[in-house]
Amino acid sequence: MDLSTWWESLSTLQKIHWGIALPSTIVFVIQLIVSLVGGDSDNFDTDHDGDFDSHHGDSINIFSAKSILAFLMFYGWSGLAAIERGMLSWWGVTAIALGVGIIMMLFTAWLFFMLLKLQVSGTMNIENAIGKQAEVYITIPAKKKGNGQVEIIISGGYKTLDAVTEDIDDIQTGSFVEVVDVINDTLIVKRIR
């Protein structure tokens, strides 16, 4: 039996559910593959702007792309399963498909809500550097006469950041300093005596 013969043998209800289940599953698989190989899955997802700040943990977004996709997938497949089990009533199949679809949409929204709460922000908060020690990488000129650079561990990573000092002497490469303030993404440091 070829594909066109199979399609023509389906009832209208089966065609509707196949037409929903198959494309939504294909999009889901593509999204999953792109996510697993490290691609930019934001192209498939409109529920965030790429920054994983704390506001994502504050509420569940039921109508995100992922939860709508889950609704469509499970609506289609559960409707087909109900038809396969012998349920021929439009109302019965639709009620089962809607019920399963809504449950899976809510579950998916909850699951991603929990995952985003666990996710660490990819954005470095430079204010976290205040009070930390750093090593001078490029000499820092005295009395804020120019920028030098320091190497510091901040937000779980090793960073090289611009730094200035109010000290009366230059702070040489290899010296250790303490961050006392941050102004316009530049660290204000003092030599550790």
C-alpha positions in Angstrom: 0.0 0.0 0.0 1.5 3.3 -1.0 1.3 6.6 1.0 -1.5 8.2 -1.0 -3.7 5.0 -0.8 -3.1 4.9 3.0 -4.0 8.6 3.3 -7.2 8.2 1.3 -8.2 5.2 3.5 -8.2 7.4 6.7 -11.3 9.0 8.1 -11.5 12.8 8.3 -10.9 12.6 12.1 -7.8 10.5 11.6 -6.5 12.9 8.9 -7.0 15.8 11.3 -5.1 14.1 14.1 -2.3 12.8 11.8 -2.0 16.4 10.4 -1.5 17.7 13.9 0.7 14.9 15.4 3.2 14.4 12.6 4.3 18.0 12.0 4.5 18.9 15.7 6.5 15.7 16.3 8.9 16.6 13.5 9.4 20.1 14.9 10.0 18.7 18.3 12.6 16.3 17.1 14.4 19.1 15.1 14.3 21.3 18.2 15.7 18.4 20.4 18.5 17.7 17.9 19.5 21.4 17.6 19.5 21.7 21.4 21.6 18.5 21.9 24.3 19.6 19.3 24.6 23.0 21.0 22.8 25.1 18.4 20.7 28.1 19.1 17.4 26.7 20.1 16.0 30.2 20.6 14.9 30.1 17.0 12.3 27.6 18.0 11.3 29.2 21.3 9.7 32.6 21.9 9.3 32.3 25.7 12.5 34.1 26.5 14.9 36.6 25.1 18.2 34.7 25.6 19.0 36.1 29.0 18.4 33.7 31.9 17.9 36.3 34.6 16.0 35.6 37.8 12.7 36.9 36.4 12.3 33.6 34.5 11.9 31.8 37.8 9.1 34.0 39.0 6.2 32.6 36.9 5.2 29.7 34.7 4.7 30.6 31.1 2.0 28.2 29.9 1.9 29.6 26.4 5.5 29.2 25.5 6.5 27.6 22.2 7.6 24.4 24.0 4.3 24.0 25.9 2.2 24.7 22.8 4.3 22.2 20.9 3.7 19.6 23.7 0.0 20.3 23.5 -0.2 19.7 19.7 2.0 16.6 19.8 0.0 14.9 22.6 -3.4 16.2 21.2 -2.6 14.5 17.9 -1.2 11.2 19.2 -3.8 10.7 22.0 -6.6 11.4 19.4 -5.1 8.8 17.1 -4.8 6.3 20.0 -8.4 6.9 21.0 -9.5 6.2 17.4 -7.3 3.1 17.3 -9.0 1.8 20.4 -12.3 2.0 18.7 -13.7 5.4 19.8 -15.3 6.8 16.7 -17.2 9.7 18.3 -15.9 13.1 17.3 -16.8 14.4 20.8 -15.1 11.5 22.6 -11.9 11.6 20.6 -11.7 15.4 20.9 -12.4 15.4 24.7 -9.6 12.8 25.2 -7.2 14.6 22.9 -7.9 18.0 24.5 -7.5 16.5 28.0 -4.2 14.8 27.4 -2.9 17.8 25.4 -3.8 20.3 28.2 -2.2 18.1 30.8 1.0 17.7 28.8 1.1 21.5 28.0 0.8 22.2 31.8 3.4 19.6 32.6 5.8 21.0 30.0 5.4 24.5 31.2 6.0 23.4 34.8 9.0 21.3 33.8 10.7 24.3 32.0 9.8 26.6 34.9 11.7 24.2 37.2 14.6 23.9 34.8 14.9 27.7 34.4 14.9 28.1 38.2 17.9 25.8 38.3 19.8 27.5 35.5 22.7 29.7 36.4 22.7 33.1 34.8 25.1 33.3 31.9 25.5 37.0 32.6 28.4 38.1 34.8 27.5 40.6 37.5 30.6 42.7 37.8 29.4 44.0 41.2 30.2 40.6 42.6 33.9 41.5 42.3 33.8 44.1 45.1 35.8 42.8 48.1 37.6 40.1 46.0 41.3 39.8 45.5 42.8 39.8 42.0 46.2 39.6 40.4 47.5 42.5 38.2 47.8 41.3 34.6 48.8 44.6 33.0 50.3 47.4 35.1 47.7 49.8 36.6 48.9 53.5 36.4 48.7 55.5 39.6 46.0 58.1 40.5 43.6 56.8 37.8 45.9 58.0 35.0 45.0 55.0 32.8 43.6 51.5 32.8 45.4 48.4 33.6 44.0 44.9 33.8 43.5 42.3 36.5 42.7 38.6 36.5 39.9 37.7 38.9 37.6 34.8 39.6 34.0 36.0 39.3 30.7 34.3 38.6 32.5 31.0 38.6 35.0 31.9 35.9 38.4 33.3 35.5 38.1 36.8 33.9 40.5 39.5 32.8 38.9 43.0 33.5 39.9 46.6 33.2 41.1 48.2 36.5 42.2 51.6 37.8 43.6 52.7 41.1 43.7 55.8 43.3 47.1 54.6 44.8 50.0 57.1 44.5 52.2 54.5 42.8 51.7 52.3 39.8 50.7 48.7 40.6 53.0 46.4 38.7 52.1 43.2 36.9 52.0 40.2 39.3 51.0 42.4 42.3 47.8 41.5 44.3 45.0 44.0 44.7 41.6 44.1 46.3 38.5 45.4 44.4 37.0 48.3 46.3 34.4 49.6 43.8 33.1 49.2 40.3 32.4 52.2 38.0 31.2 51.8 34.4 32.4 48.1 34.3 35.9 49.1 35.4 37.2 47.8 38.7 38.6 50.3 41.3 41.4 48.5 43.1 43.9 49.1 45.8 47.2 47.3 46.4 47.1 44.7 49.2 49.9 45.8 51.6 
